[in-house]
């Protein structure tokens, strides 16, 4: 798979290390990401800067570990924004994260199908 949104070398390493469990890792990442997105939305709606920063930091790490480079960068931007107690741009940034995740989800599902057949 060649897409600038995903680090193909990272995915190849994960596939090598995880072997037969690689498809389950991809599924776990997608499921976990749904929960992380919900946390971003909830903490932002509540106007809670520090919990939003923490949620963005955690999601950034997860994305980085899974090679989702664009998604990780957007989460980094949100982390920095919330860390500065500036939430006025957070809803728009969370929308960008949601859109990027929708694209990444398609790419990860395609990656999963390459190694395990239909989901």
SULVEN-V20059 format. One record per pair of residues at least 12 apart in sequence whose ideal C-beta (glycine too) atoms are under 10 Angstrom apart, sorted by the first residue. I is the first residue (numbers start at 1). J is the second residue. If there is no record, write none. Layout:
# SULVEN-V20059
I|J ; I|J
This chain:
# SULVEN-V20059
1|107 ; 1|108 ; 1|110 ; 1|111 ; 1|114 ; 3|69 ; 3|70 ; 3|103 ; 3|104 ; 3|106 ; 3|107 ; 3|110 ; 3|111 ; 4|69 ; 4|70 ; 5|67 ; 5|68 ; 5|69 ; 5|70 ; 5|71 ; 5|100 ; 5|103 ; 5|104 ; 5|106 ; 5|107 ; 5|108 ; 6|66 ; 6|67 ; 6|68 ; 6|69 ; 6|70 ; 6|71 ; 6|103 ; 6|104 ; 6|107 ; 6|108 ; 6|111 ; 7|64 ; 7|66 ; 7|67 ; 7|68 ; 7|69 ; 7|72 ; 8|67 ; 8|111 ; 9|67 ; 10|64 ; 10|65 ; 10|66 ; 10|67 ; 10|68 ; 10|69 ; 11|26 ; 11|66 ; 11|67 ; 11|68 ; 11|107 ; 11|108 ; 11|111 ; 12|67 ; 13|67 ; 14|26 ; 14|29 ; 14|65 ; 14|66 ; 14|67 ; 14|111 ; 15|111 ; 15|114 ; 15|115 ; 18|115 ; 19|115 ; 20|115 ; 20|116 ; 22|111 ; 22|112 ; 22|114 ; 22|115 ; 22|116 ; 23|111 ; 23|112 ; 23|113 ; 23|114 ; 23|115 ; 23|116 ; 23|117 ; 23|119 ; 24|112 ; 24|116 ; 25|65 ; 25|66 ; 25|108 ; 25|112 ; 26|66 ; 26|108 ; 26|109 ; 26|111 ; 26|112 ; 26|113 ; 26|115 ; 26|116 ; 26|119 ; 27|108 ; 27|109 ; 27|112 ; 27|116 ; 27|119 ; 28|62 ; 28|66 ; 29|62 ; 29|63 ; 29|65 ; 29|66 ; 29|67 ; 29|68 ; 29|104 ; 29|105 ; 29|108 ; 29|112 ; 30|66 ; 30|101 ; 30|104 ; 30|105 ; 30|108 ; 30|109 ; 30|112 ; 30|119 ; 32|58 ; 32|59 ; 32|62 ; 32|66 ; 33|59 ; 33|62 ; 33|63 ; 33|66 ; 33|68 ; 33|71 ; 33|97 ; 33|101 ; 33|104 ; 33|105 ; 33|108 ; 34|101 ; 34|105 ; 35|55 ; 35|59 ; 36|55 ; 36|56 ; 36|58 ; 36|59 ; 36|60 ; 36|62 ; 36|63 ; 36|75 ; 36|97 ; 36|101 ; 37|55 ; 37|59 ; 37|94 ; 37|97 ; 37|98 ; 37|101 ; 37|102 ; 38|55 ; 39|51 ; 39|52 ; 39|54 ; 39|55 ; 39|56 ; 39|58 ; 39|59 ; 40|52 ; 40|55 ; 40|56 ; 40|58 ; 40|59 ; 40|75 ; 40|78 ; 40|82 ; 40|90 ; 40|91 ; 40|93 ; 40|94 ; 40|97 ; 40|98 ; 41|55 ; 41|90 ; 41|91 ; 41|94 ; 41|95 ; 41|97 ; 41|98 ; 42|55 ; 43|55 ; 43|56 ; 43|82 ; 43|87 ; 43|90 ; 43|94 ; 44|56 ; 44|78 ; 44|82 ; 44|87 ; 44|90 ; 44|91 ; 44|93 ; 44|94 ; 45|90 ; 45|91 ; 45|94 ; 47|87 ; 47|90 ; 48|82 ; 48|87 ; 49|81 ; 49|82 ; 49|83 ; 49|84 ; 49|85 ; 49|86 ; 49|87 ; 49|90 ; 50|82 ; 50|83 ; 50|85 ; 51|82 ; 52|78 ; 52|79 ; 52|81 ; 52|82 ; 52|83 ; 52|85 ; 52|87 ; 52|90 ; 52|94 ; 53|78 ; 53|79 ; 53|80 ; 53|81 ; 53|82 ; 53|83 ; 53|84 ; 53|85 ; 53|90 ; 54|79 ; 54|82 ; 54|83 ; 55|75 ; 55|78 ; 55|79 ; 55|82 ; 56|74 ; 56|75 ; 56|76 ; 56|77 ; 56|78 ; 56|79 ; 56|80 ; 56|81 ; 56|82 ; 56|83 ; 56|90 ; 56|93 ; 56|94 ; 56|97 ; 57|75 ; 57|76 ; 57|78 ; 57|79 ; 57|80 ; 57|82 ; 57|83 ; 58|75 ; 58|79 ; 59|71 ; 59|72 ; 59|74 ; 59|75 ; 59|76 ; 59|78 ; 59|79 ; 59|97 ; 59|101 ; 60|72 ; 60|73 ; 60|74 ; 60|75 ; 60|76 ; 60|77 ; 60|78 ; 60|79 ; 61|75 ; 61|76 ; 61|79 ; 62|75 ; 63|75 ; 63|76 ; 63|97 ; 63|100 ; 63|101 ; 63|104 ; 64|76 ; 66|104 ; 66|108 ; 67|104 ; 67|108 ; 67|111 ; 68|100 ; 68|101 ; 68|103 ; 68|104 ; 68|105 ; 68|107 ; 68|108 ; 69|104 ; 70|96 ; 70|97 ; 70|100 ; 70|101 ; 70|103 ; 70|104 ; 71|96 ; 71|97 ; 71|100 ; 71|101 ; 71|103 ; 71|104 ; 72|100 ; 73|100 ; 74|93 ; 74|94 ; 74|96 ; 74|97 ; 74|98 ; 74|99 ; 74|100 ; 74|101 ; 75|93 ; 75|94 ; 75|97 ; 75|100 ; 75|101 ; 77|89 ; 77|90 ; 77|93 ; 77|96 ; 77|97 ; 78|90 ; 78|93 ; 78|94 ; 78|96 ; 78|97 ; 80|93 ; 81|93
